[in-house]
Amino acid sequence: MNATIPYATDDARWEAVQARNAAADGLFVYAVRTTGVYCHPGSAARLPRRENVEFFDSAAAAEAAGYRPSRRARGERSSAVAERAALVARACRVIEASEAPPQLDDLAAEIGMSAFHFHRLFKAETGLTPKAYSSAYRARRLREELNSPDASITSAIYDAGFNSNSRFYESADRLLGMRARDFRAGGAGAVIRFAVGQCSLGAIMVAQSQRGICAILLGDDPDALVRGLQDQFPKADIIGCDGEFEQLIAQVVGFIETPSIGLNLPLDVQGTAFQERVWRALREIPPGTTVSYSEIAERIGSPKAVRAVAQACAANHIAVAIPCHRVVRRNGDLSGYRWGVERKRELLRREGQA
């Protein structure tokens, strides 16, 4: 750890615990080996012996290590969760109302926190950094403006929060995957290469834009997969590729057949800020494990958005690499899967064996 970061060392954290420093709440928790519970630094609980204490960066990390929240921590957490959610929601509104992306220091000062604490809190609650949230929000606004027939490209750029054409064109490829005029034309000019193969789950197609993998589709009919790709990108230049590109197919198929080898591909993922939070959380689920839709909602800081999480999973068009197959209902039922429940069951079985 970097000793210049607040409470970066165990000694500094222990001092905060001894002082019951509430300013450290949210930065770490301490767990007591002899009782199996964890507390926040500002807790009024009786101080344990130092040799029985270990520290974690978050409550989630402590729970992953087998600790449970103390009674005080449970009560504190419910009120703290609501307070954190309100602060982050306020920061999101500030970002959305700003003509240009606000600087981290200015945004933190607006919320009344240090830049370090605010950055950490924002990412923990939303799954995105403030900068990434701002970028995703501007990208969504830009797509909405460009889809409006009444707005010129220049006005769309400025209305989306870019204060100059040059700053927009520096990031146009990252935000849209293509030029603004091509996006407005429905993807005309974009080049998407694809190949179709076979695996034990049926037909599989991998497609790649200039930015990265934009689709991994599973099904029974290879021709239907190609038609689905054409429907998804109706005005793009879609090209069937040669054997060299088919190495991507082999890599994905290899992962499907043997999950333990892992899969690390550059992805071209374009969604709303909420969808990107969900998809990011999905990629953090370890192979061989499952979580519920409500757990994903909790992890991204939106515990009431269970239905929206399910919709984001259904909107995922990159099978396996964004593992929505690892999300199940609260009671363990597999529920729906874009590519069929039987494929979902088989993927989970293989990952469990691995």
Wavefront OBJ file of the C-alpha trace (Angstrom):
o trace
v 0.000 0.000 0.000
v 0.973 3.606 -0.450
v 1.672 5.102 2.952
v 0.556 8.547 1.724
v -3.035 7.282 1.434
v -5.133 7.778 4.605
v -5.257 4.621 6.739
v -3.048 2.750 4.276
v -1.147 0.869 7.002
v -2.422 -1.458 9.700
v -0.839 0.744 12.366
v -2.761 3.789 11.131
v -5.959 1.780 11.019
v -5.495 0.481 14.547
v -4.995 4.032 15.784
v -8.302 4.998 14.126
v -10.037 2.057 15.811
v -8.609 2.992 19.217
v -9.806 6.570 18.711
v -13.179 5.335 17.383
v -12.633 7.730 14.489
v -15.889 7.891 12.529
v -14.079 9.762 9.737
v -12.483 6.425 8.812
v -15.846 4.689 8.378
v -16.194 3.551 4.793
v -12.426 3.380 4.266
v -11.940 0.013 5.979
v -13.391 -2.349 8.571
v -11.728 -4.365 11.308
v -12.544 -7.979 12.103
v -12.046 -9.858 15.369
v -10.842 -13.433 14.993
v -12.106 -14.582 18.395
v -15.714 -13.456 17.807
v -15.970 -13.817 14.022
v -17.506 -10.371 13.557
v -16.374 -7.143 11.942
v -17.004 -3.498 12.878
v -16.494 -0.027 11.474
v -13.644 2.072 12.933
v -16.053 4.487 14.591
v -18.035 1.729 16.309
v -18.612 2.065 20.047
v -18.050 -1.675 20.497
v -15.621 -2.848 23.159
v -12.043 -2.722 21.880
v -10.544 -6.157 21.138
v -6.935 -7.208 21.659
v -4.696 -6.041 18.830
v -3.407 -9.543 18.126
v -6.968 -10.700 17.414
v -7.667 -7.999 14.840
v -7.270 -8.026 11.075
v -8.247 -5.309 8.601
v -10.197 -5.350 5.350
v -10.753 -2.646 2.750
v -14.515 -3.181 2.776
v -17.340 -5.014 4.524
v -17.721 -7.194 1.430
v -14.098 -8.317 1.742
v -14.584 -9.154 5.421
v -17.710 -11.163 4.655
v -15.898 -12.976 1.842
v -13.298 -13.995 4.453
v -16.052 -15.521 6.614
v -16.793 -12.709 9.074
v -20.299 -11.451 9.840
v -21.324 -7.908 10.781
v -21.690 -7.145 14.468
v -25.078 -6.016 15.715
v -23.871 -2.449 15.804
v -22.387 -2.820 12.320
v -25.724 -4.065 10.964
v -27.527 -1.064 12.389
v -24.813 1.334 11.315
v -24.681 -0.214 7.871
v -28.374 0.341 7.136
v -28.154 4.044 7.918
v -24.700 4.380 6.343
v -25.890 2.727 3.131
v -28.720 5.222 2.787
v -26.378 8.137 3.501
v -23.760 6.939 0.996
v -26.393 6.345 -1.671
v -27.740 9.869 -1.186
v -24.259 11.400 -1.453
v -23.423 9.473 -4.612
v -26.804 10.289 -6.149
v -26.098 13.951 -5.438
v -22.690 13.647 -7.114
v -24.298 12.013 -10.161
v -26.729 14.919 -10.484
v -23.795 17.368 -10.273
v -21.982 15.486 -13.035
v -25.081 15.401 -15.225
v -25.799 19.109 -14.724
v -22.240 20.239 -15.499
v -21.511 21.647 -18.948
v -18.084 19.960 -18.880
v -16.909 16.984 -16.789
v -16.074 18.356 -13.319
v -12.619 17.790 -11.854
v -12.390 15.171 -9.106
v -11.240 17.695 -6.484
v -14.096 20.078 -7.322
v -16.665 17.290 -7.267
v -15.396 15.964 -3.936
v -15.470 19.466 -2.437
v -19.063 19.873 -3.615
v -19.992 16.687 -1.740
v -17.875 17.645 1.289
v -15.280 14.862 1.184
v -11.624 14.419 0.430
v -10.904 13.454 -3.174
v -9.533 10.068 -2.068
v -12.540 9.180 0.103
v -15.047 10.417 -2.468
v -13.414 8.536 -5.374
v -13.440 5.325 -3.373
v -17.025 5.775 -2.201
v -18.321 6.624 -5.684
v -16.711 3.565 -7.258
v -17.923 1.284 -4.468
v -21.509 2.506 -4.876
v -21.757 2.677 -8.686
v -19.088 0.305 -9.969
v -17.640 3.191 -11.993
v -15.158 5.952 -11.244
v -16.572 9.497 -11.408
v -14.691 9.996 -14.671
v -16.108 6.775 -16.163
v -19.621 7.731 -15.056
v -19.213 11.148 -16.649
v -17.942 9.565 -19.856
v -20.801 7.044 -19.975
v -23.352 9.778 -19.310
v -21.946 12.016 -22.037
v -21.829 9.077 -24.445
v -25.502 8.319 -23.789
v -26.448 11.969 -24.229
v -24.428 12.121 -27.419
v -26.162 9.048 -28.860
v -29.545 10.520 -27.930
v -28.685 13.879 -29.526
v -27.324 12.279 -32.709
v -30.483 10.201 -33.013
v -32.557 13.389 -32.996
v -33.290 14.435 -36.600
v -33.592 18.090 -35.562
v -30.088 18.444 -34.108
v -26.967 19.067 -36.140
v -23.829 17.091 -35.365
v -22.181 20.233 -33.994
v -25.096 21.065 -31.672
v -25.256 17.436 -30.540
v -21.567 17.570 -29.610
v -21.985 20.718 -27.543
v -25.275 19.621 -25.970
v -23.592 16.400 -24.816
v -21.059 18.420 -22.813
v -18.089 18.768 -25.169
v -16.876 22.342 -25.146
v -15.070 22.030 -28.475
v -15.231 19.896 -31.607
v -11.575 18.917 -31.210
v -12.121 17.461 -27.725
v -15.034 15.423 -29.031
v -13.172 14.015 -32.026
v -10.307 12.965 -29.746
v -12.699 10.544 -28.032
v -15.310 9.878 -30.734
v -14.031 6.390 -31.509
v -14.098 5.383 -27.852
v -17.580 6.811 -27.272
v -19.296 5.675 -30.466
v -17.013 3.108 -32.057
v -17.201 5.121 -35.272
v -17.456 8.656 -36.612
v -20.458 10.700 -35.514
v -21.776 10.923 -39.077
v -21.532 7.133 -39.433
v -23.342 6.637 -36.140
v -26.125 8.972 -37.263
v -26.358 6.936 -40.470
v -27.090 3.810 -38.429
v -23.581 2.377 -38.385
v -22.873 2.950 -42.059
v -19.117 2.832 -42.557
v -18.405 0.677 -39.522
v -16.621 -2.589 -40.330
v -17.516 -5.698 -38.331
v -15.702 -8.956 -38.998
v -17.208 -12.247 -37.904
v -16.756 -16.003 -38.031
v -19.046 -18.897 -37.172
v -17.970 -22.150 -35.584
v -19.306 -25.139 -33.660
v -18.937 -26.183 -30.041
v -20.615 -28.725 -27.809
v -23.356 -26.166 -27.042
v -24.226 -25.690 -30.720
v -23.326 -22.954 -33.174
v -21.252 -19.992 -31.996
v -20.431 -16.697 -33.679
v -17.830 -14.127 -32.665
v -17.901 -10.608 -34.165
v -15.307 -7.858 -33.815
v -15.509 -4.141 -34.575
v -12.567 -1.777 -34.837
v -12.612 -1.480 -31.031
v -12.987 -5.066 -29.884
v -15.351 -8.012 -29.576
v -18.875 -6.661 -30.075
v -20.853 -9.919 -30.086
v -20.573 -13.553 -29.005
v -23.776 -15.352 -29.956
v -24.896 -18.942 -29.296
v -27.660 -20.860 -31.027
v -28.744 -23.875 -33.043
v -28.756 -22.352 -36.548
v -25.547 -20.662 -37.843
v -27.542 -18.716 -40.457
v -29.844 -17.368 -37.756
v -26.796 -16.114 -35.814
v -25.580 -14.235 -38.887
v -29.024 -12.721 -39.405
v -29.086 -11.701 -35.745
v -25.764 -9.897 -36.191
v -27.103 -8.092 -39.253
v -30.203 -7.038 -37.318
v -28.046 -5.753 -34.465
v -25.854 -3.670 -36.806
v -28.140 -3.039 -39.820
v -25.970 -0.531 -41.684
v -22.489 -1.746 -40.803
v -20.202 -3.439 -43.298
v -20.301 -7.036 -42.027
v -17.564 -9.298 -43.372
v -17.069 -13.029 -42.964
v -13.432 -13.667 -42.113
v -10.601 -16.047 -42.822
v -8.813 -18.673 -40.757
v -6.699 -16.142 -38.874
v -9.769 -14.492 -37.390
v -11.183 -17.901 -36.557
v -8.511 -18.174 -33.874
v -10.863 -15.984 -31.831
v -13.551 -18.600 -32.301
v -11.107 -21.249 -31.116
v -10.263 -19.179 -28.033
v -13.919 -18.750 -27.051
v -14.774 -22.377 -27.821
v -11.773 -23.476 -25.756
v -13.108 -21.514 -22.797
v -16.586 -22.997 -23.190
v -15.211 -26.539 -23.274
v -12.607 -25.977 -20.521
v -13.574 -22.969 -18.326
v -10.431 -23.264 -16.204
v -8.276 -21.789 -19.027
v -9.947 -18.383 -18.594
v -10.939 -15.865 -21.238
v -9.386 -12.427 -21.708
v -10.599 -10.597 -24.812
v -10.814 -6.862 -25.568
v -14.521 -6.047 -25.504
v -16.479 -3.394 -27.368
v -19.285 -2.893 -24.858
v -21.680 -0.001 -25.376
v -24.580 0.402 -22.979
v -26.118 2.794 -20.524
v -24.159 3.708 -17.413
v -26.386 1.336 -15.412
v -25.876 -1.550 -17.848
v -22.118 -1.038 -17.752
v -22.188 -1.205 -13.942
v -24.079 -4.502 -14.129
v -21.830 -5.965 -16.829
v -18.733 -4.944 -14.878
v -20.120 -6.709 -11.799
v -20.864 -9.819 -13.866
v -17.245 -10.039 -14.992
v -16.164 -10.071 -11.335
v -18.138 -13.258 -10.537
v -15.588 -16.092 -10.220
v -16.079 -19.131 -12.498
v -17.882 -21.963 -10.764
v -19.955 -19.668 -8.560
v -23.373 -18.059 -8.921
v -24.994 -14.963 -7.455
v -28.583 -13.759 -7.429
v -29.975 -10.760 -9.260
v -30.554 -9.096 -5.900
v -26.901 -9.663 -4.935
v -25.767 -7.950 -8.127
v -28.117 -5.067 -7.349
v -26.538 -4.795 -3.885
v -23.000 -4.893 -5.312
v -23.604 -2.004 -7.677
v -25.228 0.086 -4.944
v -28.802 -0.147 -6.268
v -30.465 -2.750 -3.999
v -33.974 -1.986 -5.239
v -33.071 -2.280 -8.930
v -33.389 -6.075 -9.149
v -35.673 -5.963 -12.179
v -33.358 -3.508 -13.951
v -30.411 -5.831 -13.247
v -32.315 -8.697 -14.868
v -33.039 -6.502 -17.876
v -29.352 -5.548 -18.158
v -28.441 -9.259 -18.096
v -30.974 -9.905 -20.848
v -29.512 -7.037 -22.906
v -26.016 -8.559 -22.788
v -24.966 -9.676 -26.276
v -21.502 -10.959 -25.378
v -22.040 -14.503 -24.121
v -19.492 -16.159 -21.818
v -17.079 -13.193 -21.746
v -19.708 -11.218 -19.822
v -20.971 -14.190 -17.781
v -24.642 -13.454 -17.225
v -25.082 -17.243 -17.025
v -23.683 -17.019 -13.464
v -26.705 -15.035 -12.237
v -29.649 -16.999 -10.830
v -32.806 -16.326 -8.876
v -32.647 -15.910 -5.127
v -33.911 -19.483 -4.613
v -31.229 -20.884 -6.933
v -33.468 -21.435 -9.976
v -31.687 -20.745 -13.258
v -34.529 -18.605 -14.673
v -34.085 -17.289 -18.209
v -31.012 -17.076 -20.390
v -30.766 -15.346 -23.733
v -29.195 -18.420 -25.290
v -31.352 -21.042 -23.565
v -31.572 -22.357 -20.008
v -30.023 -25.704 -20.996
v -26.876 -23.923 -22.227
v -26.796 -21.951 -18.987
v -27.066 -25.148 -16.950
v -24.285 -26.807 -18.951
v -21.942 -23.819 -18.648
v -22.414 -23.769 -14.879
v -21.885 -27.546 -14.663
v -18.572 -27.296 -16.524
v -17.364 -24.353 -14.473
v -18.296 -26.191 -11.307
v -16.234 -29.194 -12.356
v -13.296 -26.995 -13.278
l 1 2 3 4 5 6 7 8 9 10 11 12 13 14 15 16 17 18 19 20 21 22 23 24 25 26 27 28 29 30 31 32 33 34 35 36 37 38 39 40 41 42 43 44 45 46 47 48 49 50 51 52 53 54 55 56 57 58 59 60 61 62 63 64 65 66 67 68 69 70 71 72 73 74 75 76 77 78 79 80 81 82 83 84 85 86 87 88 89 90 91 92 93 94 95 96 97 98 99 100 101 102 103 104 105 106 107 108 109 110 111 112 113 114 115 116 117 118 119 120 121 122 123 124 125 126 127 128 129 130 131 132 133 134 135 136 137 138 139 140 141 142 143 144 145 146 147 148 149 150 151 152 153 154 155 156 157 158 159 160 161 162 163 164 165 166 167 168 169 170 171 172 173 174 175 176 177 178 179 180 181 182 183 184 185 186 187 188 189 190 191 192 193 194 195 196 197 198 199 200 201 202 203 204 205 206 207 208 209 210 211 212 213 214 215 216 217 218 219 220 221 222 223 224 225 226 227 228 229 230 231 232 233 234 235 236 237 238 239 240 241 242 243 244 245 246 247 248 249 250 251 252 253 254 255 256 257 258 259 260 261 262 263 264 265 266 267 268 269 270 271 272 273 274 275 276 277 278 279 280 281 282 283 284 285 286 287 288 289 290 291 292 293 294 295 296 297 298 299 300 301 302 303 304 305 306 307 308 309 310 311 312 313 314 315 316 317 318 319 320 321 322 323 324 325 326 327 328 329 330 331 332 333 334 335 336 337 338 339 340 341 342 343 344 345 346 347 348 349 350 351 352 353 354
